[in-house]
Amino acid sequence: MKQRIITGLIGGAGFLLMVYLGDAWFSLLVFALAVIGLFEFLRMAKVQPLSAAGVVGYLLMISLLWPTLSFGGSGTIAMPDFLLPATLLLLVYAVFRKNQFHIEHAALTLVGALYIGYGFAFMAALRNVPDTGFMMTVLVIIGIWTTDSGAYFVGKAIGKRKLWPAISPNKTIEGSVGGLLAAVAVVLAVNAWIGNIPVEKALMIALVTGIAGQLGDLIESAIKRHFGVKDSGRIFPGHGGVLDRFDSMILVFPILHLLGMV
């Protein structure tokens, strides 16, 4: 637990610093996290990251992420032009590799590239929104971290009814509700203190982070349970890998976009 707390404090402070600096600093961090995240996903899916299929997956993910980076291009996010060629290449590769690369591997490569690419692309896109991008990104991060902490401590204190035992046996309904309420309270308080976001938008951010953030965590738990691994990686001592730490953000930022907030 001590190692987990120290890593969390140092990593959290460093991440917030990159968010504050923005521009190329944050874009480089997002790019690095996406590259490592896809590496973790492919390795869990038994797809060699440096194989021909892995390279196709990386090209697809980067083609989606690159335009949103400060040094990358237009700043817009759309279905990447490389999606159709990537799909065809992976299907052909499955034929030539016979029993060593299955159709399931092709599908997982596509899903991993899109899942991780969209998640980090919308993270970069929100930070680059003029005037409000920094504060909105901070509120999202604070909401997610508060949800995690609130759910943990409330669940430990009064949690009795399991939320979804088949996927994450330690999570409770009481903890989930506590995490949501904590996110709403802290996000609104921080915005009232140092923010300049309209109250209704800050409330929406709090609700999305409190609900979708927990769903993102469950999605990652389901993925790891399917692949039979405890953590996606070991890059963060006591916390696991990139996908373990950013699973909530990967879902929250795209949902904020779908709701018209990015």
N, C-alpha and C positions, 0 to 999 in steps of 0.2 A: 504493500500500500504506500509506503514512504517513497519508493522509486516512482510509483505511478503519479503521486502528487507532485514530486519535483519535476518530472518530465512534463506533466500537464501545465505547470506554472511557466516553465521556461518556454515550452512550445507555444503556449497560448500567447505569451507576451511577444514572442518573435513573430507570430502570425499577425497579431494586431499591428505590430510595427510595419510589416509589409503592406497591410491594408492602408495604413496611414500614408505611407510613402507613395503608394499607387503607381501609376504609369508603368515603366519597364520593370521596376522592382517587383510589383505584385504580379505582373504578367509572367515574368520568369518563374516566380514561385508557383503560380497556377499551372504553367506548362510542365514544370518538374513534377508536381504532384500528380498530374494526369498521366505522365509517362510512367511513373512508378506504380500508380494505381492500375493501369492496364497490364503492366508486367505481373502484378500480383494476381489479377483476375485470370489472365491466360495461364499462369502457372497452376492455379487451382483447377482450371478446366482441362489440365493435361495437354495444353497447346504450348509448344516451345516458343517463347517470345521472339527468338532470333531465327525461327524457321521462316519459310516463304509465307506461310499462313499468318504468322505473327507479324511479319513486316506489312502484309496487307492490312491487318487490323490496325497497326500503328498509323499507316498512311490515311486510313479512313478517319480515325480519331483526330489526327492532326489537321486534316482537311476541314473538319467541323470546328475545331477549337481555334485554329490560327486566326481567322478573321476577327475574333473578339479581343485578341491581345492588342495592347497599345502599339506594338510595333508590327502587327500582323496585317492590317488592312482595313476593311470597311466598317468593322464593328457590328455588322449584322449577322444574324444566325439563321440559316436556312438548311434544308435538306442538302447534304453535300453532293456535288456532282459525281464524286467518286463512289457513291453507294452502289450503283448498278454495276460498274466494273469490278468492285470489291466482291460483290455477291457472286458474279460469274467466275471470277478467278478462284474463289474459295471452293465453288462447286467443281470446277475442273481439277483443282488440286486434290480434292477428295477422291476423284476418279483415279488419278495417277498414283496417289499414295496408297490406294487399295485399303487394306485393313489397318493401316497405321494412322490415318486421318479420316474420321467418319463424318457423315453429314451433321451429326450432333456437334462435332468440333467446329464445323463451318458456322453453324447457327450461333454457337456460344461466342465465337470470335466477333461476329457481327454485333450481337447483343452487348458484349463487353465494350466494344469500341463506341457504340452509340450511347450506352448507359453512362460511361465515364466521360465521354466527349461532351455530351449535352450538359451534364452536371457541372463540369468545370468551365465550360463555355459561358453558361449563364451566370456563373459566379463572377467571371471576368467582366461580362457585359454590364452587370449591375454596378460594379465598382466604377466603371467608366462613364456612368450616367452623369452629366454635368450637374454641379451644385449639390444634388441630394445623394449621389451615388455612394460617397464615403459613409455618410450617416446611416443610410439604409442598410449597407453591408454590415456595419457595426451592429445595428439592431438585430439583424438576422443571426449573426454569430452569437451575440449575447443571448438571444432567445433560445438558440439550440443548446448552448452550454447550460443555461439555466434549466431548461427542460430536463436535460440529462441528470443534473445534480438534484433537482427537485424530485424527479421520479425515483432516484436512488434512495434518498434520505426518507422520503415519505413512505416508500415501499418497505424500507427496513423498519420503520417505526410502527406502521399500522397496516401494512400490506397483508392481505389474507387470501383474496380471490385472484387466481392466476389469470393473466391477460391472454396469453397464447402459449400454453405449455408445450405444445408440439414443436414450436419454433424457438422460443426463448423461455425456458422454464422458470427463470428467476424474476421475470417481470410480473407485476400485479396491476389490477385495475385501479386500486387506490393510488399506487405510485404513478400510474399514467395520468390520472386526474390531477394529482399533486404537481406533476411536472408541467402540465398545461397551465394550471392556475399560477404557478411560479413564473412561467414565461410571460404571461399577460401582465402580472404585477411588475416585474423587473423591467421589461421592455418599455412599458408606459412610464415608469418612474425615470428611467435613463433618458428617454426622449423628452420628458418634461424638464429634466435637469440640464442637459447639454444638447438636445436635439432640436431640429427645426422641421421635423416631419409632421404633417397634419395628423391630429389624433386618430382619425378614422383609419388612416393608412398605417400608422404605428400599431393600432389594434389588429389590423389584418395581418401584419407581419408577425405579431405575437401569436395569433391563432394558427397561422400556417406553420410557424416553427414548432409550436407546441403539439400540433397534430401530425403534420407531414414529417416532422423531424423524427418522431417516434416510429412512424411507418417506415421511413428510410432505414432506421436501425433494425427493424424487423426484417426488411428485405435482405439486408446484409447477413443477418443471422440465418435466414432461410438459405441463402446462397452457400454460406459456410457449412451449414448442416448437410446440405445436398452433397457437397464435395468432401465432407468428412474431415474438416480442418477446424482448429480452435480459433486461429487468427489468420488474417489474410497475409500478414508479413511480420517482420520484427524490427522495422526501422525506428519505431518509437518505443523505447524500453518501458515495459509495464502497460503499454497501450496497444501493441500490435502493429499493424501496417497502416498504410494510407487509407485503404478502404474501411478499416476498423474505426479510424478517427473522423473520416469525412463522409461516412455513409449517409448521415442526415442531410448534410449540405448538398450532396449530389442529387437528392430528391427535392429539397426545399426550393433551391434557386430556380429549377425549371417550372415548378408549380407556381411560384410567384409570377413567372413570365406568362403562364397560361391564364392567370387571373388578371393580366394586364398591368402588372406592377413593375415590370422591367422593360 
